[in-house]
Amino acid sequence: MESNSPSVQSTPRRQLINWDLAAGSAAKLAPAGPTMSPREIAGAVQNLRELADASVGHVHAISRLDAAKDLRDSELLIVDRASWARANTQSFRTLLEPTLDHLAETRPEAFNSASMTLGSALTGAQLGTILAFLSSKVLGQYDPFVPSRNGAGGRLMLVAPNIISVERELSVNPSDFRLWVCLHEQTHRVQFAAAPWLKDHMTGHISELSAGLMDKADTLSERLGNAVKSITAAKGESALRRRQGPASGEDRPGQNMGILSVLQDPEDKVRLSHLTAVMSLLEGHANVVMDGVDSSIVPTVKTIRRRFNARGKSRGPLEKLIRQLLGLDAKMRQYSDGSKFVRRVVDQTGMDGFNLVWEAEGNLPTEREIHAPDEWIDRMSIRRHG
């Protein structure tokens, strides 16, 4: 598999996270992929590269974004699990280290205290372990934050072992499934090409959020403990509601708040709300494009959708707990909520009306508007069909 994840160099000073240890642990602990011969691996890599290239034209036709015509500022990589895990260590460092350096310079006493308090929560080994777990779950990822070898654009990574594992698990046509996955991931690449301001916008908000957390780092250990307790309590309440039957109502998105929700003060929650809205938009749009194909493009698309959507029901209790702690269930809600927003806007205004969202930061929907897309349409003053 290909790799563009150079080793992460760390300095001994100002180190809340040992990046070298994180990268090494992530690569070492990443589980092995499906058994394949060297010839099969080479064939799969070539096939994925060809399908990734073929998907761009379909993304252009469905999304109507001219940015899909030229993606040369970013890079396509077919990677294994260890390479994906190492690459994401680099991404975390790119996003977090400026905040850690700023904390060290502006609040050296708090930084030193945080180093003591956070030793068990933010070590490189723990980050590596998390990335190793995720490395077997991710099918693909567009990383806009680490520049590619082709320029300022990011890196699109397709995790070949995971794609192959899932297509075997679902017993679906390999080429159809691979193209379907590529449609989603290439859409993310096109989004950032269509909105070149989006990378800096997200980086700024992520930095503000992480800075807000680090400014309160001396109490983070205690709040982490409270987070785990809240999740445990929420799971108990959810089980009780299920025993009481349908009359008690379904769990609402955000009701089981997850580990991040206990970490933010009101300002942090505003920052997180904005990032949640942006991520819901990006994931929802990619899902709509992915599902915009018909059998003329992906002949077995209906079978793939049905079997893929059903596979989450087979997860064991340990994996479900880990997914909740890491916020992965919240990410799945982003797919659903964002898809509903995009479909409603496109239905009311057409794809060209929806594409106003990529023109300026002020056009991004709020978290409220993600759940009330008509409010976004009214704010944008877009003419509705009919």
FENBEL-V220128 format. One record per residue. N is the residue number from 0. SS is DSSP state (2 for helix, 1 for strand, 0 for the rest). Layout:
BEGIN
n=N ss=SS
n=N ss=SS
END
This chain:
BEGIN
n=0 ss=0
n=1 ss=0
n=2 ss=0
n=3 ss=0
n=4 ss=0
n=5 ss=0
n=6 ss=0
n=7 ss=0
n=8 ss=0
n=9 ss=0
n=10 ss=0
n=11 ss=0
n=12 ss=0
n=13 ss=0
n=14 ss=0
n=15 ss=0
n=16 ss=0
n=17 ss=0
n=18 ss=2
n=19 ss=2
n=20 ss=2
n=21 ss=2
n=22 ss=2
n=23 ss=2
n=24 ss=2
n=25 ss=2
n=26 ss=2
n=27 ss=2
n=28 ss=2
n=29 ss=0
n=30 ss=0
n=31 ss=0
n=32 ss=0
n=33 ss=0
n=34 ss=0
n=35 ss=0
n=36 ss=0
n=37 ss=2
n=38 ss=2
n=39 ss=2
n=40 ss=2
n=41 ss=2
n=42 ss=2
n=43 ss=2
n=44 ss=2
n=45 ss=2
n=46 ss=2
n=47 ss=2
n=48 ss=2
n=49 ss=2
n=50 ss=2
n=51 ss=2
n=52 ss=2
n=53 ss=2
n=54 ss=2
n=55 ss=2
n=56 ss=2
n=57 ss=2
n=58 ss=2
n=59 ss=2
n=60 ss=2
n=61 ss=2
n=62 ss=2
n=63 ss=0
n=64 ss=0
n=65 ss=2
n=66 ss=2
n=67 ss=2
n=68 ss=2
n=69 ss=0
n=70 ss=0
n=71 ss=0
n=72 ss=0
n=73 ss=0
n=74 ss=1
n=75 ss=1
n=76 ss=1
n=77 ss=1
n=78 ss=1
n=79 ss=0
n=80 ss=2
n=81 ss=2
n=82 ss=2
n=83 ss=2
n=84 ss=2
n=85 ss=2
n=86 ss=2
n=87 ss=2
n=88 ss=2
n=89 ss=2
n=90 ss=2
n=91 ss=2
n=92 ss=2
n=93 ss=2
n=94 ss=2
n=95 ss=2
n=96 ss=2
n=97 ss=2
n=98 ss=2
n=99 ss=2
n=100 ss=2
n=101 ss=2
n=102 ss=2
n=103 ss=2
n=104 ss=2
n=105 ss=2
n=106 ss=0
n=107 ss=2
n=108 ss=2
n=109 ss=2
n=110 ss=2
n=111 ss=2
n=112 ss=2
n=113 ss=2
n=114 ss=2
n=115 ss=2
n=116 ss=2
n=117 ss=0
n=118 ss=0
n=119 ss=0
n=120 ss=0
n=121 ss=0
n=122 ss=0
n=123 ss=2
n=124 ss=2
n=125 ss=2
n=126 ss=2
n=127 ss=2
n=128 ss=2
n=129 ss=2
n=130 ss=2
n=131 ss=2
n=132 ss=2
n=133 ss=2
n=134 ss=2
n=135 ss=0
n=136 ss=0
n=137 ss=0
n=138 ss=0
n=139 ss=1
n=140 ss=1
n=141 ss=1
n=142 ss=1
n=143 ss=0
n=144 ss=0
n=145 ss=0
n=146 ss=0
n=147 ss=1
n=148 ss=0
n=149 ss=0
n=150 ss=1
n=151 ss=0
n=152 ss=0
n=153 ss=0
n=154 ss=1
n=155 ss=1
n=156 ss=1
n=157 ss=1
n=158 ss=1
n=159 ss=2
n=160 ss=2
n=161 ss=2
n=162 ss=2
n=163 ss=2
n=164 ss=2
n=165 ss=2
n=166 ss=2
n=167 ss=2
n=168 ss=2
n=169 ss=2
n=170 ss=0
n=171 ss=0
n=172 ss=0
n=173 ss=2
n=174 ss=2
n=175 ss=2
n=176 ss=2
n=177 ss=2
n=178 ss=2
n=179 ss=2
n=180 ss=2
n=181 ss=2
n=182 ss=2
n=183 ss=2
n=184 ss=2
n=185 ss=2
n=186 ss=2
n=187 ss=2
n=188 ss=2
n=189 ss=2
n=190 ss=2
n=191 ss=2
n=192 ss=2
n=193 ss=2
n=194 ss=0
n=195 ss=0
n=196 ss=0
n=197 ss=2
n=198 ss=2
n=199 ss=2
n=200 ss=2
n=201 ss=2
n=202 ss=2
n=203 ss=2
n=204 ss=2
n=205 ss=2
n=206 ss=2
n=207 ss=2
n=208 ss=2
n=209 ss=2
n=210 ss=2
n=211 ss=2
n=212 ss=2
n=213 ss=2
n=214 ss=2
n=215 ss=0
n=216 ss=2
n=217 ss=2
n=218 ss=2
n=219 ss=2
n=220 ss=2
n=221 ss=2
n=222 ss=2
n=223 ss=2
n=224 ss=2
n=225 ss=2
n=226 ss=2
n=227 ss=2
n=228 ss=2
n=229 ss=2
n=230 ss=2
n=231 ss=2
n=232 ss=2
n=233 ss=2
n=234 ss=2
n=235 ss=2
n=236 ss=2
n=237 ss=2
n=238 ss=2
n=239 ss=2
n=240 ss=2
n=241 ss=2
n=242 ss=2
n=243 ss=2
n=244 ss=0
n=245 ss=2
n=246 ss=2
n=247 ss=2
n=248 ss=0
n=249 ss=0
n=250 ss=0
n=251 ss=0
n=252 ss=0
n=253 ss=0
n=254 ss=0
n=255 ss=0
n=256 ss=0
n=257 ss=2
n=258 ss=2
n=259 ss=2
n=260 ss=2
n=261 ss=0
n=262 ss=0
n=263 ss=0
n=264 ss=0
n=265 ss=2
n=266 ss=2
n=267 ss=2
n=268 ss=2
n=269 ss=2
n=270 ss=2
n=271 ss=2
n=272 ss=2
n=273 ss=2
n=274 ss=2
n=275 ss=2
n=276 ss=2
n=277 ss=2
n=278 ss=2
n=279 ss=2
n=280 ss=2
n=281 ss=2
n=282 ss=2
n=283 ss=2
n=284 ss=2
n=285 ss=2
n=286 ss=2
n=287 ss=2
n=288 ss=2
n=289 ss=2
n=290 ss=0
n=291 ss=0
n=292 ss=0
n=293 ss=0
n=294 ss=0
n=295 ss=0
n=296 ss=0
n=297 ss=0
n=298 ss=0
n=299 ss=0
n=300 ss=2
n=301 ss=2
n=302 ss=2
n=303 ss=2
n=304 ss=2
n=305 ss=2
n=306 ss=2
n=307 ss=2
n=308 ss=2
n=309 ss=2
n=310 ss=2
n=311 ss=2
n=312 ss=2
n=313 ss=2
n=314 ss=0
n=315 ss=0
n=316 ss=2
n=317 ss=2
n=318 ss=2
n=319 ss=2
n=320 ss=2
n=321 ss=2
n=322 ss=2
n=323 ss=2
n=324 ss=2
n=325 ss=0
n=326 ss=0
n=327 ss=2
n=328 ss=2
n=329 ss=2
n=330 ss=2
n=331 ss=2
n=332 ss=2
n=333 ss=2
n=334 ss=2
n=335 ss=2
n=336 ss=2
n=337 ss=2
n=338 ss=2
n=339 ss=2
n=340 ss=2
n=341 ss=2
n=342 ss=2
n=343 ss=2
n=344 ss=2
n=345 ss=2
n=346 ss=2
n=347 ss=2
n=348 ss=2
n=349 ss=2
n=350 ss=2
n=351 ss=2
n=352 ss=2
n=353 ss=2
n=354 ss=2
n=355 ss=2
n=356 ss=2
n=357 ss=2
n=358 ss=0
n=359 ss=0
n=360 ss=2
n=361 ss=2
n=362 ss=2
n=363 ss=0
n=364 ss=0
n=365 ss=0
n=366 ss=2
n=367 ss=2
n=368 ss=2
n=369 ss=2
n=370 ss=2
n=371 ss=0
n=372 ss=2
n=373 ss=2
n=374 ss=2
n=375 ss=2
n=376 ss=2
n=377 ss=2
n=378 ss=2
n=379 ss=2
n=380 ss=0
n=381 ss=0
n=382 ss=0
n=383 ss=0
n=384 ss=0
n=385 ss=0
END
